[in-house]
Amino acid sequence: MIGSIIWAIVFGIVIGAIGRLIVPGKQNISLGLTWIVGIVAALLGTLVAWMFGFSDTPGINWWEHILQIAFAAVGVFLVVQQQARKA
């Protein structure tokens, strides 16, 4: 159980970093916020993949990873836009 949680957090951090790399331009957000966006995006991507029946694939589930990265990129973009409005 603890190992699964730690693995999900580490994977979410990686997903957040990939999402941040996809968004063009300079992102003035902290690493911690990027990690949080990535963890949430990983959970949302897994949930959406499960809802549409993509979670029962043998081997690497590419559709799930694509959804997770897409959610991370959108999340990073939205956070950057929100912070730009505050400035």
C-alpha positions as CSV (number, residue, x, y, z in Angstrom):
1,M,0.0,0.0,0.0
2,I,2.7,2.5,1.0
3,G,4.8,1.5,-2.0
4,S,1.9,2.1,-4.4
5,I,1.3,5.6,-2.9
6,I,5.0,6.5,-3.2
7,W,5.1,5.2,-6.8
8,A,2.0,7.2,-7.7
9,I,3.6,10.4,-6.3
10,V,6.9,9.8,-8.1
11,F,5.0,9.0,-11.4
12,G,2.9,12.2,-10.9
13,I,6.0,14.3,-10.5
14,V,7.4,12.9,-13.7
15,I,4.1,13.5,-15.5
16,G,4.1,17.1,-14.2
17,A,7.6,17.7,-15.5
18,I,6.7,16.3,-18.9
19,G,3.5,18.5,-19.0
20,R,5.7,21.5,-18.1
21,L,8.1,20.7,-21.0
22,I,5.2,20.6,-23.4
23,V,3.8,24.0,-22.6
24,P,5.7,26.6,-24.6
25,G,7.3,29.6,-23.1
26,K,8.6,30.3,-19.6
27,Q,6.5,29.1,-16.8
28,N,6.9,31.1,-13.6
29,I,5.6,28.4,-11.3
30,S,7.4,26.5,-8.5
31,L,8.5,22.9,-8.7
32,G,6.1,22.1,-5.9
33,L,3.2,23.4,-7.8
34,T,4.3,21.5,-10.9
35,W,4.5,18.3,-8.9
36,I,1.0,18.9,-7.5
37,V,-0.4,19.5,-11.0
38,G,1.4,16.3,-12.2
39,I,0.0,14.2,-9.4
40,V,-3.5,15.4,-10.0
41,A,-3.1,15.0,-13.7
42,A,-1.9,11.4,-13.2
43,L,-4.9,10.6,-11.1
44,L,-7.3,12.3,-13.6
45,G,-5.8,10.5,-16.5
46,T,-6.1,7.1,-14.8
47,L,-9.7,7.8,-13.9
48,V,-10.7,8.9,-17.4
49,A,-8.9,5.9,-18.9
50,W,-10.7,3.6,-16.5
51,M,-14.1,5.3,-17.3
52,F,-13.6,4.8,-21.1
53,G,-12.3,1.2,-20.7
54,F,-8.7,1.9,-21.6
55,S,-7.3,0.6,-18.3
56,D,-7.5,-3.1,-19.2
57,T,-4.8,-3.2,-21.8
58,P,-1.9,-5.7,-21.7
59,G,1.6,-4.2,-21.3
60,I,2.1,-0.5,-21.2
61,N,-1.1,1.5,-21.2
62,W,-0.1,4.2,-23.7
63,W,-3.6,5.8,-23.8
64,E,-3.6,6.3,-20.1
65,H,-0.2,7.9,-20.2
66,I,-1.2,10.2,-23.1
67,L,-4.3,11.3,-21.1
68,Q,-2.1,11.9,-18.0
69,I,0.4,14.0,-20.0
70,A,-2.4,16.0,-21.7
71,F,-4.0,16.7,-18.3
72,A,-0.6,17.8,-17.0
73,A,0.0,20.2,-19.9
74,V,-3.4,21.7,-19.6
75,G,-3.0,22.0,-15.8
76,V,0.4,23.7,-16.1
77,F,-1.0,26.1,-18.8
78,L,-4.0,27.0,-16.6
79,V,-1.8,27.6,-13.5
80,V,0.5,29.8,-15.6
81,Q,-2.5,31.8,-16.9
82,Q,-3.9,32.2,-13.5
83,Q,-0.6,33.5,-12.1
84,A,-0.2,35.9,-15.0
85,R,-3.6,37.4,-14.2
86,K,-2.5,38.0,-10.6
87,A,0.6,39.8,-11.7
